[in-house]
Amino acid sequence: MNQFRKIEFWLATVFLLFVLFGTFYNTVNLSIYRLHAIYGSAFARRGMVFDYYIHYLLPTLAIWLARYGVFVTAGAWIMARLVPARKYVQAALVAAGLALILFLVTLVANSYLKGDLLGVYATKRGAHMHFAKLAFSSTMLFGIMYAGYALLQLCYFEFLADYMERNAGLRRKVTDVMIGMAAWAVLTAGFFAIDQYSVARYWLAMSPALIFCYMMIEYRLLPRYYKVARNRWFFFRELIAYLVLSSLACVVMFIVVRGRWSDAAVMFALGFTAVLVLGAILPLTWKRYESNLSQEEKVKDLQIALGSSSANLDFLRSQINPHFLFNALNTLYGTSLQENAYRTSEGIQKLGDMMRFMLHENHQEQIKLGKELAYLHNYISLQRLRVQESPDIQIEVHIDDTHCDHYIAPMLLIPFVENAFKHGISLRNRSRISITLNCDAKHIYFDVHNTVHQRPDNDPERNSLGIGLNNVKNRLNLLYAKKHELSIRQTAAEFFVHLTIQVSK
C-alpha cells in the first residue's frame, strides 16, 4: 500500500511538472502577439481587452494546481487512512470538502478564462451562473473519474493484492506493466493538457514501437544476457536490432500521421527514438532488472539459511524427547516430596513449567501476556531459591496484571530480567534487583533496575553485557516498529531499563 501511494504521488507530480513546463514553454517560446491571437480571439471578437497572464496563464495554473492538490490529498487521506479504517462518513465529508475547494477555485478561474462572456450576457449574474455551471460540470467530471480510479484501487487491494504478494514473479511483471502504462498515460495526458495536439498525435503513433522495444529489452535481452550469454557482442547486437526495428516503425508511423515525406521529420523521428531508448528506456530498465535480480538472490540466501536453521532445529528436536524430560522431572518431583525436599520439588516443578513454555509457547507469534508473566514468575522464583541464603541480596517484584489482558511476542521481557540476574547479583557484595510491570488499555509498562558488579578479568561473561539486549532491541524494532519506547541507562554501579509497548486490541 505504501509503495503504491509513493508511485501514485510521483506520477501525479510528474504530470503536474509536465503541464507546468508546457504552459511556461508556450509563454516563453511564443511572442505576445501569437499568444493573444491563440488564446484571446474570443475577447477580440467582442472588443474586450485580453491580458494573457490574467485571462489565461494564472487561471490555468490555479486549476491544475487545485486538481493536483485534491488528487494527492484524496489519495493520502481518504484512500490511505479513512477508507481502510472503514470511516466512510469521515471519508465522505473530506471528499465533499475537497470537491467544494476544487469547485470554488475552478469557478473563480473560469470567470477570468471565460471573461469574454461578460460581454455576451445582459447581466453579470447570467455570466457568473454560466461560470458556476462550467465549474460544477468540471468538478463532477473530475469526481467521477477519481471515483472510478478509487474503485479500481479497492478492487485490486481486496481481490488481487494477496495473490500478487504470494507470486513474486507475476507481481514484478504486473508492476512493470502498470508503471509503464501509467507513465505512458501521464505523458499522453500531459501533451493534451498543454494543448500540444500535434505532438500528442505523433506520440500516440510512435508509442507501440517504443513499447515493443521496452518489452524486448526487459523480457528477452536482459534475462538472456545475465542468465545465458554474458557476452557483450550478443548484448550490443540484440540492442541494435531492437533499436533499428523500433526506429523504422516510428519513422513509418510518423510519416503516416504527418501525411507526407520529410527529411527533417525522418531525422527527428530517428533521433527521438534513439534518445528515448538509449537515454531513458535502457538505463531505467537495466537498473530495475538488476534491483530485482539482487532481491531474488537475497531471497534465495534467506531460504537457504531458513532451511538450514529448520534442519538444525529438527535435528535437535529429534535428539531431545520432551516427553522423556517431563516424565523424568515428574519422577524427580515425586521422589523429592517423599524425601521431604520441598525446596527441590518446588524448583523442579517451576523448571518443568518453564520447559513446557519454551517448547509449546515460544514458537508462536503472539501469546497472552499472562503466560509470559507466569514464565517470568517461575524464573524469578528459581533465582530466589538460589540466593535466599544471602541476606545482602534484595529482589523486589511489583507486577500488577489488572489490565494486562494483552497479547505480546513471546520471550520479549525475559532477556531484561535474565540480564539483571546475570550481571546484578553478587554473593560477596550487596545486590538489589527491582522489577515493575503494569498495563493500561493500550500499553505495557515494564521497568528493571539492578546493581552492576565488576567481574573478574578471567570471567567469560565479563564482556557479554549487551549482547542479549541488542538481540531484543532488534526484535522490538522488527515486531513493534514505531510502537515501543526503550530507554537504557547505565552508571558505574547501576543499570536501568524502561520499556513501553503499544499493543493493538
Beta strands, then each sheet from edge to edge (+ up, - down):
strand 1: 367-368
strand 2: 393-399
strand 3: 407-408
strand 4: 431-439
strand 5: 443-451
strand 6: 484-490
strand 7: 494-502
sheet 1: 1+ 3-
sheet 2: 2+ 4+ 5- 7+ 6-
end
